[in-house]
Amino acid sequence: MLMELADFLASRKEATVSDVAAHFDIAPETARALLEHWVRKGSAARIGLEQCRQCAIHCGKSWQAYRWIEGRDDQPDGHTTATLPQETK
């Protein structure tokens, strides 16, 4: 389930706890716990009201939104990318 959540969040760029709960048919508390796993790993971040891009209205619930962090070495598919040393001339 963690990898499926990572794929979902990476493809959407950001999602609310409600979005995740509805998509995976799980309780919001479970969705939040799974999202927090990726926050602890450094692959996702909680986003605040001023950062939420879900809609044009300010619903007051954006503190429950999360964003996948682009450019992470940990890819959502579970593979890590190797960084090759740069050649010097």
LUMFI-759843 format. One record per residue: y, z, x of N, C-alpha, C in turn; residue in one letter. Coordinates in pm, 1 decimal. Atoms other than C-alpha are relative to their C-alpha. Example, Ala and Ser with C-alpha at 12.3 -4.5 7.8 and 13.67 -1.06 7.14 Angstrom:
+----------+----------+----------+----------+----------+----------+----------+----------+----------+------+
|      n_Y |      n_Z |      n_X |     ca_Y |     ca_Z |     ca_X |      c_Y |      c_Z |      c_X | code |
+----------+----------+----------+----------+----------+----------+----------+----------+----------+------+
|   -119.0 |      0.0 |     89.0 |   -450.0 |    780.0 |   1230.0 |    120.0 |      0.0 |     90.0 |    A |
|   -119.0 |     -6.0 |    -82.0 |   -106.0 |    714.0 |   1367.0 |    109.0 |     73.0 |    -77.0 |    S |
+----------+----------+----------+----------+----------+----------+----------+----------+----------+------+
//
This chain:
+----------+----------+----------+----------+----------+----------+----------+----------+----------+------+
|      n_Y |      n_Z |      n_X |     ca_Y |     ca_Z |     ca_X |      c_Y |      c_Z |      c_X | code |
+----------+----------+----------+----------+----------+----------+----------+----------+----------+------+
|   -119.1 |      0.0 |     81.6 |      0.0 |      0.0 |      0.0 |    126.2 |      0.0 |     86.5 |    M |
|   -118.4 |     -3.6 |    -86.1 |    240.9 |     70.5 |    288.0 |     38.6 |   -139.4 |     49.4 |    L |
|    -30.7 |    134.0 |    -49.7 |    210.9 |   -282.2 |    423.9 |     51.6 |    -88.7 |   -112.4 |    M |
|    -48.6 |     78.0 |    113.7 |    256.5 |   -435.0 |     78.5 |    144.9 |     37.8 |    -31.9 |    E |
|   -138.1 |    -44.7 |     22.4 |    570.0 |   -223.1 |     34.2 |     92.4 |    -57.6 |    106.7 |    L |
|    -81.8 |     56.6 |   -107.6 |    699.9 |   -336.4 |    373.4 |     27.3 |   -147.5 |    -25.5 |    A |
|    -18.9 |    141.9 |     31.0 |    644.6 |   -701.1 |    276.8 |     98.1 |    -18.1 |   -114.9 |    D |
|    -87.2 |      7.2 |    116.5 |    814.8 |   -644.9 |    -58.9 |    144.8 |     28.4 |     38.6 |    F |
|   -136.3 |    -37.3 |    -37.4 |   1117.9 |   -471.7 |     90.7 |     60.2 |   -100.9 |     98.0 |    L |
|    -51.1 |     98.7 |    -95.5 |   1150.7 |   -719.1 |    377.8 |     37.3 |   -130.8 |    -70.2 |    A |
|    -29.6 |    126.1 |     69.4 |   1140.3 |  -1016.0 |    140.4 |    124.0 |     11.9 |    -88.4 |    S |
|   -116.2 |    -21.9 |     87.3 |   1403.9 |   -864.1 |    -90.9 |    121.9 |     46.3 |     76.8 |    R |
|   -103.9 |    -57.4 |    -85.1 |   1610.2 |   -712.2 |    191.7 |     37.8 |    140.9 |    -42.8 |    K |
|    -27.4 |   -134.1 |     48.5 |   1683.9 |   -410.9 |    -30.6 |    -55.6 |     15.5 |   -140.7 |    E |
|     56.7 |    -27.2 |    132.0 |   1543.0 |   -244.8 |   -339.4 |     25.1 |    145.6 |    -35.9 |    A |
|    -13.3 |   -137.6 |     46.9 |   1585.8 |     64.3 |   -550.2 |   -138.3 |     61.3 |    -15.8 |    T |
|    125.3 |    -70.2 |     25.9 |   1320.6 |    327.4 |   -603.1 |    -60.8 |    -52.1 |   -129.8 |    V |
|     48.4 |     52.0 |    128.6 |   1296.3 |    199.7 |   -961.5 |    -64.2 |   -137.4 |     14.8 |    S |
|     56.7 |    132.7 |    -24.8 |   1236.3 |   -157.7 |   -838.4 |   -141.4 |     11.7 |     58.0 |    D |
|    128.1 |    -17.5 |    -67.2 |    953.6 |    -42.9 |   -613.8 |   -102.9 |     59.6 |    -95.7 |    V |
|     91.0 |    -64.2 |     94.8 |    800.4 |    183.4 |   -879.2 |    -49.9 |   -100.1 |   -103.9 |    A |
|     39.3 |     98.3 |    101.4 |    801.7 |    -96.6 |  -1137.2 |    -90.1 |   -108.2 |     59.7 |    A |
|     76.9 |    107.7 |    -62.3 |    670.1 |   -361.4 |   -897.1 |   -144.1 |     42.5 |     28.0 |    H |
|    133.3 |    -46.9 |    -38.2 |    374.5 |   -150.4 |   -780.8 |    -65.8 |     85.5 |   -108.4 |    F |
|     51.2 |    -80.0 |    111.8 |    326.3 |     33.2 |  -1112.4 |    -39.9 |    140.0 |     46.9 |    D |
|     19.6 |   -136.2 |    -50.1 |    362.5 |    376.1 |   -948.9 |    116.1 |     86.8 |    -46.2 |    I |
|   -105.5 |    -93.5 |     37.2 |    567.9 |    685.9 |  -1020.7 |    116.5 |    -11.1 |     98.7 |    A |
|   -115.0 |      5.0 |    -90.7 |    922.7 |    691.2 |   -877.2 |    -13.3 |     95.9 |    118.7 |    P |
|     18.4 |    -95.2 |   -110.4 |    831.4 |    998.2 |   -669.2 |    -93.3 |    -57.2 |    106.6 |    E |
|     92.1 |     64.0 |    -93.8 |    544.3 |    804.4 |   -511.8 |     71.4 |   -112.2 |     74.5 |    T |
|    -75.3 |    108.2 |    -63.1 |    769.4 |    505.2 |   -447.1 |     95.0 |     55.6 |    106.0 |    A |
|    -93.7 |    -60.8 |    -94.6 |   1028.1 |    729.5 |   -279.7 |    -74.3 |     50.1 |    123.9 |    R |
|     77.8 |    -50.1 |   -114.4 |    761.5 |    892.0 |    -59.5 |    -44.1 |   -115.3 |     90.8 |    A |
|     40.6 |    116.2 |    -79.5 |    634.3 |    550.1 |     51.8 |    119.2 |    -60.7 |     73.1 |    L |
|   -120.5 |     52.3 |    -63.8 |    987.2 |    427.4 |    121.5 |     44.3 |     90.1 |    115.5 |    L |
|    -39.0 |    -94.2 |   -105.7 |   1060.0 |    741.4 |    322.3 |    -89.0 |    -12.6 |    123.2 |    E |
|     87.0 |     26.3 |   -115.4 |    760.2 |    659.0 |    542.8 |     66.2 |   -102.3 |     91.1 |    H |
|    -62.7 |    105.6 |    -79.6 |    940.1 |    341.5 |    654.5 |    134.1 |     44.3 |     55.9 |    W |
|   -123.5 |    -56.1 |    -55.4 |   1267.1 |    533.1 |    698.0 |    -34.0 |     79.6 |    125.7 |    V |
|     41.3 |    -79.3 |   -117.5 |   1089.9 |    776.4 |    933.9 |    -42.5 |    -88.8 |    116.3 |    R |
|     42.7 |     93.0 |   -105.6 |    943.0 |    480.5 |   1125.3 |    117.4 |    -79.9 |     56.1 |    K |
|   -117.1 |     73.9 |    -46.5 |   1293.7 |    332.9 |   1162.4 |      4.6 |   -143.7 |    -48.5 |    G |
|      5.3 |    137.4 |     49.3 |   1205.5 |     14.7 |    971.3 |     79.0 |    -20.7 |   -128.0 |    S |
|    -80.1 |      7.8 |    122.2 |   1405.1 |     94.9 |    656.4 |    106.0 |    108.4 |      5.9 |    A |
|   -107.9 |    -98.2 |      4.3 |   1720.9 |    284.5 |    575.5 |     43.4 |     21.3 |   -143.9 |    A |
|    -60.7 |    -27.9 |    129.9 |   1865.6 |    455.8 |    271.7 |    138.2 |    -62.2 |      0.2 |    R |
|   -133.6 |     58.8 |      5.8 |   2177.6 |    278.4 |    154.7 |     81.5 |     70.4 |   -106.5 |    I |
|    -90.5 |    -67.9 |     91.2 |   2479.4 |    426.3 |    -18.6 |     68.1 |    -96.7 |    -94.1 |    G |
|    -67.8 |     76.8 |    103.7 |   2694.0 |    307.9 |   -305.0 |     81.1 |   -115.1 |     56.7 |    L |
|    -84.5 |    105.3 |    -56.1 |   2932.3 |    113.1 |    -84.5 |    -80.5 |   -110.6 |     66.7 |    E |
|     83.8 |     98.8 |    -66.4 |   2640.5 |    -71.6 |     77.7 |    -93.5 |    -73.5 |    -94.6 |    Q |
|     94.5 |     59.5 |     94.3 |   2440.3 |   -157.0 |   -232.9 |     49.0 |   -138.1 |    -43.4 |    C |
|    -35.0 |    135.7 |     42.7 |   2434.5 |   -528.8 |   -314.8 |    -82.9 |    -42.3 |   -120.4 |    R |
|     86.4 |     33.2 |    112.1 |   2205.9 |   -508.9 |   -617.2 |     78.0 |    -65.5 |   -113.4 |    Q |
|    -75.8 |     53.6 |    112.6 |   2481.1 |   -583.1 |   -867.5 |    148.3 |     26.7 |     20.6 |    C |
|   -144.5 |    -15.7 |    -11.4 |   2854.1 |   -590.6 |   -925.2 |     48.6 |    133.6 |    -55.4 |    A |
|    -43.0 |   -128.0 |     55.7 |   2863.6 |   -260.0 |  -1113.4 |    -48.4 |    113.8 |     87.5 |    I |
|     40.4 |   -117.6 |    -77.2 |   2847.2 |     79.4 |   -953.1 |    -70.6 |     95.3 |    -94.3 |    H |
|     81.3 |    -75.3 |     95.2 |   2563.7 |    252.2 |  -1135.3 |    -13.7 |    146.6 |     37.0 |    C |
|     15.4 |   -137.7 |    -41.9 |   2570.7 |    572.1 |   -933.5 |   -140.5 |     34.8 |     44.6 |    G |
|    138.0 |    -26.3 |    -39.6 |   2199.9 |    537.9 |   -853.5 |    -34.2 |    -64.3 |    133.8 |    K |
|     29.8 |     72.8 |   -122.8 |   2233.5 |    342.0 |   -529.9 |    -44.6 |     91.1 |    113.4 |    S |
|     52.5 |    -89.6 |   -102.3 |   2156.8 |    655.2 |   -327.5 |   -152.0 |     -5.2 |      2.2 |    W |
|    144.4 |     17.3 |      5.8 |   1803.4 |    574.1 |   -434.7 |    -40.0 |   -140.4 |     45.3 |    Q |
|     29.8 |    135.3 |    -46.9 |   1821.0 |    228.9 |   -274.1 |    -32.7 |      3.7 |    149.4 |    A |
|     43.7 |      9.3 |   -139.5 |   1663.7 |    126.6 |     54.7 |     15.3 |   -143.8 |     47.6 |    Y |
|    -15.2 |    131.7 |    -61.7 |   1717.2 |   -165.3 |    293.3 |    -96.5 |    -11.3 |    116.8 |    R |
|     84.2 |     29.3 |   -115.8 |   1469.1 |   -321.2 |    535.5 |     92.3 |    -31.6 |    115.8 |    W |
|    -84.2 |     22.1 |   -117.1 |   1615.1 |   -324.4 |    886.1 |    -49.5 |   -124.2 |     71.7 |    I |
|     34.0 |    126.3 |    -65.6 |   1615.3 |   -677.2 |   1024.9 |     -7.6 |     18.9 |    151.1 |    E |
|      7.1 |      0.6 |   -145.0 |   1520.4 |   -742.8 |   1384.0 |    -86.7 |    110.2 |     59.0 |    G |
|     89.0 |   -103.7 |    -50.5 |   1267.0 |   -461.7 |   1412.4 |   -117.8 |    -65.1 |     71.1 |    R |
|    121.4 |     48.3 |    -65.7 |    976.7 |   -510.6 |   1652.0 |   -120.7 |     16.2 |    -90.8 |    D |
|    108.5 |    -20.6 |     95.6 |    751.1 |   -372.0 |   1379.1 |     19.3 |    -98.2 |   -113.8 |    D |
|     -9.7 |     99.9 |    104.9 |    693.1 |   -667.3 |   1151.4 |    -68.0 |     52.8 |   -125.5 |    Q |
|     60.6 |    -49.6 |    121.7 |    609.5 |   -606.3 |    784.0 |   -147.9 |    -30.3 |    -12.7 |    P |
|    141.8 |     33.5 |     11.1 |    271.4 |   -772.4 |    831.3 |    -87.5 |     87.3 |     90.0 |    D |
|     75.9 |    -94.0 |    -82.3 |    169.4 |   -494.7 |   1070.0 |    -14.1 |    -40.6 |    144.8 |    G |
|      9.1 |     46.7 |   -137.6 |    195.4 |   -698.0 |   1388.7 |    128.0 |     35.4 |     73.4 |    H |
|   -119.3 |    -23.3 |    -80.5 |    429.3 |   -618.4 |   1670.8 |     25.2 |   -124.6 |     83.1 |    T |
|    -34.0 |    115.6 |    -80.3 |    615.0 |   -884.5 |   1859.8 |     18.9 |     44.0 |    144.1 |    T |
|    -12.8 |    -31.3 |   -141.0 |    595.3 |   -887.8 |   2235.6 |    132.9 |    -56.3 |     50.7 |    A |
|   -121.4 |     46.8 |    -62.5 |    914.6 |   -915.8 |   2433.6 |    -35.4 |    -47.3 |    139.3 |    T |
|     31.3 |     56.3 |   -130.6 |    872.0 |  -1146.5 |   2729.4 |    113.9 |     22.6 |     95.7 |    L |
|   -107.4 |    -20.4 |    -97.0 |   1063.4 |  -1073.1 |   3047.7 |     75.5 |   -131.5 |     22.5 |    P |
|    -83.2 |    117.6 |    -25.1 |   1351.2 |  -1310.4 |   3116.5 |    -18.0 |    -42.5 |    144.9 |    Q |
|     10.7 |     52.7 |   -135.4 |   1314.8 |  -1537.8 |   3416.7 |    137.3 |      1.5 |     64.1 |    E |
|   -125.9 |      5.1 |    -73.5 |   1582.5 |  -1507.9 |   3679.8 |     -5.4 |   -117.8 |     93.9 |    T |
|     -7.4 |    117.9 |    -87.0 |   1698.6 |  -1807.6 |   3879.8 |     66.8 |     33.6 |    129.0 |    K |
+----------+----------+----------+----------+----------+----------+----------+----------+----------+------+
//
